[in-house]
């Protein structure tokens, strides 16, 4: 091959790599929908870097090696960073870490040991917080390193982010403090969030990083506020009115300002100590309640950092030493479909059992049909398995296709458990069984039905519910009201007295309110607040069951997706029969109609804490009767927050936003028309 032909081939490979990397940058940074693992992405980038080192004449300003990420989404206002938020070069093994240390020493012309600060490399969303005279002014994502997205309203919902800096004894409040860090979703919070999304029939997040990014980039801060995000801060931007000599001094100072710093950070006197830190964190990474994909080593002295400078938009004074990806190869023996409580269908890979990170894995969620199609996963394929967040197993890629190749997986046309109707809206990811009496859904349906915010049946715990469903005593929700003491007493670990108590508790739940009854049905996307709105508008289960989508959408806060979900529920004949049977067992109070005019006309009111003279339900009923609207969360649109004993975070939120608060006495006076 001639030199010209060889150069043409190299140019073509470089362009192909750039196109691939730009595509994955867009998926990762803009859409929050990565298609490949970090290890695969690093492999592409390192190949491009190697080719460009060999042929520097082929480097262009728009090469992925010359930039940090992709352009920000147009959905948010653009924030220009005062100084670039740089990316880090990577070390993939101990030899590369030692070579990094040698490069630093060569550049500084010293043989002495370099002092580093070693920090956990978090796998979240990079952000910058800007404090002006001690107050949080702007928060933004990294974006492409030069321009980011304005996510100030969403960052404000993170409880660990101070809206105003604390005043340390020995430090001044800086005129300007730019501090950079990582927004994350802790592993336990991630697991709970996915459980909640499954209950609501929403697609599950693949990993905590996706969940954190998706949460922080919500256009509605109220959605972000429901996600338990956290943050760690670790780097300065522009500082005015305060100076620091080292990275360690900076970390200790911002901690005094009330900013969250990772307690695992450590001063290391040499590269050998950094390697020891990496070994320690490799062993402990599973015990951390957040995703970590490596360790970052930074030269501690800011003066030395300034000497070293940067190259290719990465600092010479810092490097990320990645953890080894925990992956194992296995084979997909079968793909099954599981049905959740609200009827969501999830394809699951049944695997040849394999040990991964100390756990035997025999199944892994494939999330949805789109994911299966994208990775071209079929029964009989050999696949690479990884654990997202070191917790949830998922299929990274097909490593070897089965021979002969199995046909493409198809979602079932009818529910695999009950044969009921499967609903799949065009443009949506999820498939759902809408039959409320599907056996696969019944256990969780009964638990939900009996829960505190629904029918509030005391004593119906998980084990008893499982016995009732598995024994066939409860096949549909109204069967609960037909249970006899003798039937319950015959169950395992159930005495006569306990059986009678449960029968009495079930009987007591017959008298209920319409909003509780609606919530108890378990309609997809309908929770406590929406149920209350539906009850106020329609007045009975029968009226609600015959409401059109247009009528539903006319209700405040109910959009097309919720309206469609309600309509689909009642359009399923078996659901209608179940509701009719249930209605015959219950004594449902008609809702209190909101007054056309009253002392709280058109006011949005939140209740928090325990009131002495009435229950929270009584207080909310009085608000509605007085013309007001009951809200479950505090926002700038809230008019009043009624505060009882032991209030929760809603009181703090009200104070932060300057929302007026009422004690119980003020509230009662206002209801009587004599309040402020």
C-alpha positions as CSV (number, residue, x, y, z in Angstrom):
1,X,0.0,0.0,0.0
2,X,1.4,3.5,-0.9
3,X,1.9,6.2,1.6
4,X,-1.0,8.2,0.0
5,X,-3.3,5.3,0.2
6,X,-2.3,4.6,3.8
7,X,-2.9,8.3,4.8
8,X,-6.4,8.1,3.1
9,X,-7.2,5.1,5.2
10,X,-6.1,6.8,8.4
11,X,-8.1,9.9,7.5
12,X,-11.2,7.8,7.0
13,X,-10.7,6.0,10.3
14,X,-10.2,9.3,12.1
15,X,-13.4,10.7,10.6
16,X,-15.4,7.6,11.5
17,X,-14.1,7.7,15.1
18,X,-15.0,11.4,15.4
19,X,-18.5,10.8,14.0
20,X,-19.1,7.9,16.5
21,X,-17.8,9.8,19.4
22,X,-19.8,12.9,18.5
23,X,-22.9,10.7,18.3
24,X,-22.3,9.2,21.7
25,X,-21.5,12.6,23.2
26,X,-24.9,13.8,21.9
27,X,-26.7,10.8,23.4
28,X,-24.9,11.1,26.7
29,X,-24.8,14.9,27.3
30,X,-27.9,16.1,25.5
31,X,-30.4,13.3,25.5
32,X,-29.2,11.5,28.6
33,X,-29.6,8.2,26.7
34,X,-26.1,6.6,26.4
35,X,-25.9,3.6,24.1
36,X,-22.5,2.3,25.2
37,X,-20.6,1.8,28.5
38,X,-17.9,4.2,29.7
39,X,-15.3,1.5,28.9
40,X,-16.5,1.3,25.3
41,X,-16.5,5.1,25.0
42,X,-13.0,5.3,26.4
43,X,-11.7,2.8,23.9
44,X,-13.0,4.9,21.0
45,X,-11.5,8.1,22.4
46,X,-8.1,6.5,23.1
47,X,-7.9,5.1,19.6
48,X,-8.6,8.6,18.2
49,X,-6.1,10.2,20.5
50,X,-3.4,7.7,19.4
51,X,-4.0,8.3,15.7
52,X,-3.9,12.1,16.2
53,X,-0.6,11.8,18.2
54,X,0.8,9.9,15.3
55,X,-0.6,12.4,12.7
56,X,-0.9,15.8,14.4
57,X,-1.4,17.4,11.0
58,X,-4.8,15.8,10.9
59,X,-6.0,17.4,14.2
60,X,-8.9,19.8,13.6
61,X,-10.5,22.3,16.1
62,X,-13.7,20.4,16.1
63,X,-12.2,17.0,16.9
64,X,-13.7,15.4,20.1
65,X,-10.1,15.4,21.5
66,X,-10.2,19.2,21.4
67,X,-13.4,19.7,23.2
68,X,-15.1,18.4,26.4
69,X,-18.6,17.4,25.5
70,X,-21.6,18.3,23.2
71,X,-23.5,21.5,22.9
72,X,-26.2,22.2,25.5
73,X,-29.8,21.4,24.9
74,X,-32.0,24.3,23.6
75,X,-34.6,23.6,26.3
76,X,-32.6,25.6,28.9
77,X,-31.1,29.1,28.9
78,X,-27.4,29.0,28.0
79,X,-24.8,29.9,30.7
80,X,-21.3,30.8,29.6
81,X,-18.7,29.6,32.1
82,X,-16.1,32.3,33.1
83,X,-13.4,29.7,32.8
84,X,-13.6,26.4,30.9
85,X,-14.8,23.3,32.7
86,X,-12.1,20.9,31.5
87,X,-12.1,17.2,31.1
88,X,-9.5,14.8,32.6
89,X,-7.0,12.6,30.9
90,X,-7.4,8.9,32.0
91,X,-5.0,6.3,33.3
92,X,-6.2,2.7,32.8
93,X,-3.5,1.0,34.9
94,X,-0.8,1.6,37.5
95,X,1.9,2.0,34.9
96,X,0.1,4.9,33.3
97,X,-0.3,6.5,36.7
98,X,3.4,6.3,37.4
99,X,4.1,7.7,33.9
100,X,1.8,10.6,34.7
101,X,3.8,11.3,37.9
102,X,7.1,11.2,35.9
103,X,5.7,13.7,33.3
104,X,4.8,16.1,36.1
105,X,8.3,15.8,37.6
106,X,9.9,16.2,34.2
107,X,7.9,19.3,33.4
108,X,8.8,20.8,36.8
109,X,12.4,19.6,36.5
110,X,12.3,18.0,40.0
111,X,13.1,14.6,41.4
112,X,11.3,15.2,44.7
113,X,7.9,13.6,45.5
114,X,4.8,15.4,44.3
115,X,2.0,15.9,46.8
116,X,-1.5,15.0,45.5
117,X,-5.0,15.2,46.7
118,X,-6.8,11.9,45.8
119,X,-10.6,12.1,45.4
120,X,-13.3,9.7,44.4
121,X,-14.3,10.1,40.7
122,X,-18.1,10.4,40.9
123,X,-20.3,9.1,38.1
124,X,-23.0,11.9,38.0
125,X,-23.6,15.1,36.2
126,X,-21.0,17.9,36.3
127,X,-22.3,21.2,37.5
128,X,-21.1,24.7,38.5
129,X,-22.6,26.7,41.3
130,X,-21.9,30.5,41.4
131,X,-22.3,32.3,44.7
132,X,-22.3,36.1,44.6
133,X,-21.8,37.8,48.0
134,X,-22.7,34.5,49.6
135,X,-26.0,33.8,47.8
136,X,-26.5,31.2,45.1
137,X,-27.0,33.2,41.9
138,X,-26.6,30.7,39.1
139,X,-26.2,26.9,38.7
140,X,-25.4,25.3,35.4
141,X,-24.4,22.0,33.8
142,X,-20.9,21.6,32.2
143,X,-22.4,21.4,28.6
144,X,-19.4,21.6,26.2
145,X,-17.1,23.0,28.8
146,X,-17.6,26.6,27.6
147,X,-21.4,26.9,27.5
148,X,-23.7,25.0,29.9
149,X,-27.4,24.9,30.7
150,X,-29.1,27.0,33.4
151,X,-30.4,24.6,36.0
152,X,-30.6,27.0,38.9
153,X,-34.2,26.2,39.8
154,X,-33.5,22.5,39.9
155,X,-30.2,22.8,41.8
156,X,-32.1,24.8,44.5
157,X,-34.2,21.7,45.2
158,X,-31.2,19.7,46.3
159,X,-31.1,19.9,50.1
160,X,-27.4,19.6,50.5
161,X,-26.9,22.8,48.4
162,X,-26.9,25.9,50.6
163,X,-28.8,28.8,49.1
164,X,-26.6,31.1,51.2
165,X,-23.1,30.3,52.4
166,X,-22.3,29.9,56.0
167,X,-20.0,32.5,57.6
168,X,-16.9,30.8,58.9
169,X,-15.0,32.4,61.8
170,X,-11.7,32.7,60.0
171,X,-12.8,33.3,56.4
172,X,-14.5,36.1,54.6
173,X,-17.6,35.6,52.5
174,X,-16.2,35.8,49.0
175,X,-17.6,38.4,46.6
176,X,-17.6,35.7,43.9
177,X,-17.3,31.9,44.5
178,X,-17.5,29.5,41.6
179,X,-17.5,26.0,42.8
180,X,-17.7,22.9,40.6
181,X,-18.8,19.4,41.4
182,X,-21.1,16.4,40.6
183,X,-24.8,16.0,41.1
184,X,-25.6,12.4,41.9
185,X,-28.4,10.1,42.9
186,X,-27.4,7.8,45.8
187,X,-27.8,4.0,45.1
188,X,-30.5,3.5,47.7
189,X,-32.4,6.5,46.4
190,X,-32.0,5.2,42.9
191,X,-33.5,1.8,43.9
192,X,-36.5,3.5,45.6
193,X,-37.0,5.8,42.6
194,X,-37.2,2.9,40.2
195,X,-39.6,1.1,42.5
196,X,-41.8,4.2,42.4
197,X,-41.5,4.5,38.6
198,X,-42.5,0.9,38.3
199,X,-45.6,1.5,40.5
200,X,-46.6,4.5,38.3
201,X,-45.9,2.5,35.1
202,X,-43.0,4.7,34.0
203,X,-39.9,3.4,32.2
204,X,-37.1,2.5,34.7
205,X,-33.8,4.3,34.7
206,X,-30.9,2.1,33.6
207,X,-28.4,3.4,36.2
208,X,-28.0,6.2,38.8
209,X,-26.1,8.5,36.5
210,X,-29.0,8.5,33.9
211,X,-31.4,9.1,36.8
212,X,-29.4,12.1,38.1
213,X,-29.0,13.6,34.7
214,X,-32.7,13.1,33.8
215,X,-33.8,14.6,37.2
216,X,-31.6,17.6,37.0
217,X,-32.6,18.4,33.5
218,X,-36.3,18.5,34.1
219,X,-38.0,21.6,32.8
220,X,-40.4,21.5,35.9
221,X,-38.4,21.9,39.1
222,X,-41.3,20.3,41.0
223,X,-40.4,17.0,39.3
224,X,-36.7,17.5,40.3
225,X,-37.8,18.2,43.9
226,X,-39.3,14.7,44.1
227,X,-36.0,13.1,43.2
228,X,-33.5,12.7,46.2
229,X,-30.5,14.2,44.4
230,X,-27.3,14.9,46.2
231,X,-24.1,16.7,45.3
232,X,-20.3,16.7,46.1
233,X,-18.3,19.9,45.3
234,X,-14.6,19.6,44.5
235,X,-13.1,22.3,42.3
236,X,-12.9,26.1,42.1
237,X,-13.7,28.3,39.2
238,X,-13.2,32.1,39.5
239,X,-12.8,33.4,43.0
240,X,-13.0,37.0,44.2
241,X,-12.5,38.2,47.7
242,X,-10.8,35.0,49.0
243,X,-7.6,33.1,48.0
244,X,-6.4,29.5,48.6
245,X,-2.9,28.0,48.2
246,X,-3.9,24.4,47.6
247,X,-6.7,22.0,46.7
248,X,-6.8,20.6,50.2
249,X,-7.1,24.1,51.7
250,X,-9.9,24.8,49.2
251,X,-11.8,21.7,50.1
252,X,-11.6,22.4,53.8
253,X,-12.7,26.0,53.3
254,X,-15.8,25.3,51.2
255,X,-16.8,22.7,53.8
256,X,-16.9,25.6,56.3
257,X,-19.0,27.6,53.9
258,X,-21.6,24.8,54.2
259,X,-20.9,23.1,50.8
260,X,-20.8,19.3,50.6
261,X,-17.4,17.8,50.2
262,X,-16.7,14.1,49.8
263,X,-15.2,12.8,53.1
264,X,-13.2,10.2,51.3
265,X,-10.8,12.8,49.8
266,X,-7.2,12.4,51.1
267,X,-3.8,14.1,50.8
268,X,-1.2,11.7,49.3
269,X,2.5,12.5,49.6
270,X,3.5,10.5,46.6
271,X,2.1,8.6,43.6
272,X,2.6,5.4,45.5
273,X,0.1,6.6,48.1
274,X,-2.3,7.5,45.3
275,X,-2.0,3.9,44.1
276,X,-2.6,2.7,47.6
277,X,-5.7,4.9,47.8
278,X,-7.0,3.5,44.5
279,X,-6.5,-0.1,45.7
280,X,-8.4,0.7,48.9
281,X,-11.3,2.4,47.0
282,X,-11.4,-0.5,44.6
283,X,-12.2,-2.8,47.5
284,X,-14.7,-0.3,49.1
285,X,-16.5,0.9,46.1
286,X,-19.4,-1.5,46.6
287,X,-19.9,-0.1,50.1
288,X,-20.3,3.5,48.9
289,X,-23.9,4.7,48.5
290,X,-23.1,6.4,45.1
291,X,-21.6,5.4,41.8
292,X,-17.9,5.8,41.5
293,X,-15.9,4.9,38.4
294,X,-12.4,5.7,39.6
295,X,-10.0,8.0,41.5
296,X,-8.9,11.5,40.6
297,X,-5.4,12.6,41.5
298,X,-4.7,16.4,41.6
299,X,-1.4,18.2,42.3
300,X,-2.2,19.8,45.6
301,X,-0.4,23.1,45.3
302,X,-2.2,25.7,43.2
303,X,1.1,27.5,42.4
304,X,2.4,24.2,40.9
305,X,-0.9,23.7,39.1
306,X,-0.4,27.1,37.5
307,X,3.1,26.1,36.4
308,X,1.9,22.9,34.8
309,X,-1.0,24.5,32.9
310,X,-3.1,22.5,30.5
311,X,-2.9,20.6,27.2
312,X,-5.7,19.7,24.8
313,X,-8.2,21.2,27.2
314,X,-7.2,18.9,30.0
315,X,-5.0,20.0,32.9
316,X,-1.5,18.6,33.1
317,X,-1.9,18.6,36.9
318,X,-4.7,16.0,37.2
319,X,-5.6,12.6,36.0
320,X,-8.4,10.1,36.5
321,X,-7.4,6.5,37.3
322,X,-10.5,4.4,36.3
323,X,-11.7,1.4,38.2
324,X,-11.7,-1.8,36.2
325,X,-15.1,-2.5,34.7
326,X,-16.8,-5.4,36.5
327,X,-18.0,-7.5,33.6
328,X,-18.6,-11.2,32.9
329,X,-19.7,-13.0,29.8
330,X,-22.7,-15.4,29.9
331,X,-25.5,-16.6,27.7
332,X,-29.1,-15.7,27.4
333,X,-31.1,-18.9,27.7
334,X,-34.6,-17.3,27.4
335,X,-36.3,-13.9,27.3
336,X,-39.4,-13.7,29.5
337,X,-41.9,-10.9,30.2
338,X,-42.8,-9.9,33.8
339,X,-45.9,-8.0,34.8
340,X,-45.7,-5.3,37.5
341,X,-48.5,-4.0,39.8
342,X,-49.8,-1.3,37.4
343,X,-49.5,-3.7,34.5
344,X,-46.1,-2.6,33.1
345,X,-44.5,-5.4,31.0
346,X,-40.8,-5.7,31.3
347,X,-38.7,-8.1,29.2
348,X,-36.2,-10.0,31.4
349,X,-33.2,-12.1,30.2
350,X,-32.9,-15.5,31.9
351,X,-29.2,-16.1,32.0
352,X,-26.8,-19.0,32.4
353,X,-25.8,-18.3,36.1
354,X,-22.6,-16.3,36.4
355,X,-20.6,-14.8,39.3
356,X,-20.3,-11.0,39.0
357,X,-18.9,-8.8,41.8
358,X,-19.4,-11.5,44.4
359,X,-23.1,-12.2,43.4
360,X,-24.6,-15.0,41.3
361,X,-26.6,-13.4,38.5
362,X,-29.2,-15.5,36.7
363,X,-31.5,-12.8,35.3
364,X,-31.2,-9.2,34.1
365,X,-33.8,-6.7,33.0
366,X,-33.7,-5.7,29.3
367,X,-35.8,-2.7,30.2
368,X,-37.9,-2.4,27.0
369,X,-38.3,-3.5,23.4
370,X,-36.4,-0.4,22.1
371,X,-33.4,-1.4,24.1
372,X,-33.5,-5.0,22.9
373,X,-33.7,-3.8,19.2
374,X,-30.9,-1.3,19.6
375,X,-28.5,-4.0,21.0
376,X,-29.9,-6.7,18.8
377,X,-30.3,-9.1,21.7
378,X,-31.8,-12.5,21.1
379,X,-32.2,-15.8,22.9
380,X,-29.0,-18.0,22.6
381,X,-26.7,-15.0,22.3
382,X,-23.5,-14.7,24.4
383,X,-23.6,-11.3,26.1
384,X,-21.4,-9.1,28.3
385,X,-23.0,-8.5,31.7
386,X,-22.2,-5.5,34.0
387,X,-23.7,-4.3,37.2
388,X,-25.0,-0.7,37.0
389,X,-23.9,1.1,40.1
390,X,-22.5,-2.2,41.2
391,X,-26.0,-3.2,42.1
392,X,-28.3,-3.8,39.1
393,X,-27.2,-6.3,36.4
394,X,-27.6,-5.3,32.8
395,X,-26.6,-6.5,29.4
396,X,-23.9,-4.3,27.9
397,X,-23.6,-5.9,24.4
398,X,-23.9,-9.0,22.4
399,X,-20.4,-10.6,22.2
400,X,-21.3,-13.6,20.1
401,X,-24.5,-14.2,18.2
402,X,-26.2,-17.6,18.5
403,X,-26.0,-20.1,15.8
404,X,-28.5,-20.5,14.3
405,X,-29.7,-17.0,15.1
406,X,-33.0,-16.9,17.1
407,X,-35.9,-14.8,15.7
408,X,-36.2,-11.2,16.9
409,X,-38.0,-10.9,20.3
410,X,-41.5,-9.7,20.1
411,X,-43.7,-8.2,22.9
412,X,-46.8,-10.3,23.5
413,X,-50.1,-9.2,22.0
414,X,-52.0,-10.3,25.1
415,X,-50.9,-10.3,28.7
416,X,-48.9,-13.5,29.4
417,X,-50.6,-13.9,32.8
418,X,-54.3,-13.1,32.2
419,X,-54.7,-12.8,28.5
420,X,-55.9,-9.2,28.9
421,X,-55.5,-6.3,26.6
422,X,-52.0,-4.9,26.1
423,X,-51.7,-1.1,25.5
424,X,-48.8,0.5,23.7
425,X,-49.1,4.1,22.6
426,X,-47.3,5.1,19.5
427,X,-44.1,7.0,20.4
428,X,-44.0,5.6,24.0
429,X,-41.6,3.0,25.3
430,X,-43.9,1.0,27.7
431,X,-46.3,-1.8,27.2
432,X,-49.1,-2.3,29.7
433,X,-51.7,-4.8,30.7
434,X,-54.8,-2.8,31.7
435,X,-56.7,-5.6,33.5
436,X,-56.8,-4.7,37.2
437,X,-57.5,-8.3,38.1
438,X,-54.4,-9.8,36.4
439,X,-53.0,-12.4,38.8
440,X,-49.5,-11.0,38.4
441,X,-50.7,-7.6,39.6
442,X,-53.0,-8.7,42.4
443,X,-50.5,-9.0,45.2
444,X,-49.2,-5.4,44.8
445,X,-52.7,-4.2,44.0
446,X,-54.0,-5.5,47.4
447,X,-51.0,-4.0,49.2
448,X,-51.7,-0.6,47.5
449,X,-55.5,-0.9,48.1
450,X,-54.9,-1.4,51.9
451,X,-52.2,1.2,52.3
452,X,-52.5,4.2,54.6
453,X,-53.4,6.8,51.8
454,X,-55.9,4.5,50.2
455,X,-58.3,2.3,52.3
456,X,-56.1,2.3,55.4
457,X,-56.7,-1.3,56.4
458,X,-54.5,-2.0,59.4
459,X,-52.9,-5.5,59.7
460,X,-52.8,-6.4,56.0
461,X,-49.0,-6.8,55.8
462,X,-47.0,-8.2,52.9
463,X,-47.0,-11.8,54.2
464,X,-50.7,-11.9,54.9
465,X,-51.5,-10.4,51.5
466,X,-49.3,-13.1,49.8
467,X,-51.2,-15.8,51.7
468,X,-54.6,-14.4,50.8
469,X,-53.7,-14.1,47.1
470,X,-51.8,-17.4,46.8
471,X,-54.5,-19.4,48.6
472,X,-57.2,-18.0,46.2
473,X,-59.1,-16.3,49.0
474,X,-58.6,-12.9,47.3
475,X,-58.8,-13.0,43.5
476,X,-60.2,-9.5,43.1
477,X,-60.3,-6.5,45.4
478,X,-63.9,-6.9,46.5
479,X,-63.0,-10.4,47.8
480,X,-61.4,-8.7,50.8
481,X,-64.9,-7.7,52.0
482,X,-66.2,-11.3,51.8
483,X,-63.5,-12.7,54.1
484,X,-64.6,-14.7,57.1
485,X,-62.9,-14.9,60.5
486,X,-62.7,-18.7,60.1
487,X,-60.9,-18.4,56.7
488,X,-58.3,-16.1,58.1
489,X,-57.8,-18.1,61.3
490,X,-56.9,-21.2,59.1
491,X,-53.9,-19.4,57.6
492,X,-50.4,-19.9,58.8
493,X,-49.5,-17.9,62.0
494,X,-53.0,-16.4,62.3
495,X,-54.9,-16.9,65.5
496,X,-58.7,-16.3,66.2
497,X,-58.2,-12.9,67.8
498,X,-55.9,-11.6,65.0
499,X,-58.3,-12.9,62.4
500,X,-61.2,-11.1,64.0
501,X,-59.2,-7.9,64.3
502,X,-58.4,-8.0,60.6
503,X,-62.0,-8.7,59.6
504,X,-63.1,-5.7,61.8
505,X,-60.5,-3.5,60.2
506,X,-61.6,-4.5,56.7
507,X,-65.2,-3.8,57.6
508,X,-64.3,-0.4,59.1
509,X,-62.7,0.6,55.8
510,X,-66.0,0.3,53.9
511,X,-66.9,3.9,54.9
512,X,-64.5,6.0,52.9
513,X,-64.1,9.1,50.8
514,X,-64.2,9.2,47.0
515,X,-60.6,10.4,46.6
516,X,-59.4,7.4,48.7
517,X,-61.4,5.0,46.6
518,X,-60.1,6.4,43.4
519,X,-56.5,6.3,44.7
520,X,-57.0,2.7,45.8
521,X,-57.9,1.5,42.3
522,X,-54.2,1.9,41.3
523,X,-54.8,3.6,38.0
524,X,-51.5,4.4,36.2
525,X,-50.3,8.0,36.9
526,X,-53.1,8.6,39.4
527,X,-51.8,9.3,42.9
528,X,-53.2,10.9,46.0
529,X,-53.3,14.5,44.7
530,X,-54.8,13.6,41.3
531,X,-57.4,11.4,43.0
532,X,-58.5,14.4,45.1
533,X,-58.9,16.5,42.0
534,X,-60.9,13.8,40.2
535,X,-63.1,13.4,43.2
536,X,-63.8,17.1,43.5
537,X,-64.7,17.3,39.8
538,X,-66.8,14.2,39.2
539,X,-68.4,13.4,42.5
540,X,-68.7,9.6,42.0
541,X,-66.9,6.6,40.6
542,X,-69.7,6.2,38.0
543,X,-69.3,9.8,36.7
544,X,-65.5,9.4,36.6
545,X,-65.8,6.1,34.7
546,X,-67.8,7.8,31.9
547,X,-65.7,11.0,31.7
548,X,-64.2,11.8,28.3
549,X,-60.5,12.6,27.7
550,X,-61.5,16.2,27.0
551,X,-63.3,16.4,30.3
552,X,-60.4,14.9,32.2
553,X,-57.9,17.2,30.5
554,X,-59.9,20.2,31.5
555,X,-58.9,19.6,35.1
556,X,-56.0,21.6,36.5
557,X,-52.7,19.7,36.4
558,X,-54.1,16.8,34.4
559,X,-52.4,16.4,31.0
560,X,-53.0,14.2,28.0
561,X,-50.9,11.3,29.3
562,X,-52.8,11.1,32.6
563,X,-56.2,11.6,30.9
564,X,-55.4,8.8,28.4
565,X,-54.4,6.4,31.2
566,X,-57.6,7.0,33.1
567,X,-59.7,6.4,30.0
568,X,-57.8,3.2,29.1
569,X,-58.4,1.9,32.6
570,X,-62.2,2.3,32.5
571,X,-62.4,1.1,28.8
572,X,-61.2,-2.3,29.9
573,X,-64.5,-4.3,30.6
574,X,-63.0,-6.3,33.4
575,X,-61.9,-3.2,35.2
576,X,-65.4,-1.8,35.0
577,X,-66.9,-4.9,36.4
578,X,-64.3,-4.9,39.3
579,X,-65.2,-1.3,40.1
580,X,-68.9,-2.0,40.1
581,X,-68.5,-4.9,42.4
582,X,-66.2,-2.9,44.7
583,X,-68.6,0.1,44.8
584,X,-71.4,-2.3,46.1
585,X,-69.1,-3.1,49.1
586,X,-68.2,0.5,50.0
587,X,-70.0,3.4,51.5
588,X,-68.4,6.3,49.6
589,X,-69.0,9.8,50.8
590,X,-69.7,12.3,48.1
591,X,-66.8,14.9,48.0
592,X,-67.1,18.3,49.4
593,X,-67.7,20.7,46.6
594,X,-65.4,23.7,46.3
595,X,-67.2,26.9,47.0
596,X,-67.6,29.4,44.2
597,X,-66.5,32.2,46.6
598,X,-65.2,31.9,50.1
599,X,-62.4,33.2,52.4
600,X,-59.8,31.0,50.5
601,X,-61.2,31.6,47.0
602,X,-58.6,30.7,44.4
603,X,-55.9,30.3,47.0
604,X,-53.3,27.5,46.9
605,X,-52.8,26.1,50.4
606,X,-50.4,23.4,51.8
607,X,-50.9,21.7,55.1
608,X,-47.8,20.4,57.1
609,X,-47.5,19.0,60.6
610,X,-50.2,17.8,63.0
611,X,-53.1,20.0,63.9
612,X,-54.8,19.8,67.3
613,X,-58.4,20.5,66.5
614,X,-58.8,18.4,63.3
615,X,-57.1,15.8,61.1
616,X,-55.3,16.8,58.0
617,X,-58.2,15.4,55.9
618,X,-60.6,17.7,57.8
619,X,-58.3,20.7,57.2
620,X,-58.1,19.9,53.5
621,X,-61.9,19.5,53.3
622,X,-62.4,22.9,54.9
623,X,-59.9,24.5,52.5
624,X,-61.9,23.1,49.5
625,X,-65.3,24.2,51.1
626,X,-63.8,27.7,51.5
627,X,-63.0,28.0,47.8
628,X,-59.3,27.1,48.1
629,X,-57.1,24.5,46.4
630,X,-55.1,21.9,48.3
631,X,-51.6,21.4,47.1
632,X,-49.1,18.6,48.1
633,X,-46.0,20.7,47.6
634,X,-44.8,24.2,48.3
635,X,-43.8,26.5,45.4
636,X,-43.8,30.2,44.6
637,X,-47.4,29.8,43.5
638,X,-48.4,28.7,47.0
639,X,-50.5,31.3,48.9
640,X,-50.4,29.9,52.4
641,X,-48.8,27.0,54.3
642,X,-50.8,25.9,57.4
643,X,-48.3,24.7,60.0
644,X,-49.1,22.3,62.8
645,X,-46.9,20.5,65.3
646,X,-43.7,18.8,64.1
647,X,-43.8,20.2,60.5
648,X,-41.6,18.8,57.9
649,X,-39.5,20.1,55.1
650,X,-42.5,22.0,53.7
651,X,-42.0,24.7,56.4
652,X,-38.4,25.2,55.5
653,X,-39.3,25.4,51.8
654,X,-42.0,28.1,52.6
655,X,-39.4,30.1,54.5
656,X,-36.9,29.8,51.7
657,X,-39.5,31.0,49.1
658,X,-41.0,33.7,51.4
659,X,-44.5,32.0,51.4
660,X,-46.8,33.2,54.2
661,X,-47.4,30.6,57.0
662,X,-50.4,30.3,59.2
663,X,-50.6,28.5,62.6
664,X,-53.7,26.6,63.5
665,X,-55.3,29.7,65.2
666,X,-54.7,31.9,62.2
667,X,-56.1,29.2,59.9
668,X,-59.3,28.9,61.8
669,X,-59.7,32.6,61.9
670,X,-59.2,32.8,58.1
671,X,-61.8,30.1,57.6
672,X,-64.3,32.1,59.6
673,X,-63.6,35.1,57.4
674,X,-61.8,37.1,60.1
675,X,-58.2,36.2,59.3
676,X,-55.5,38.2,57.7
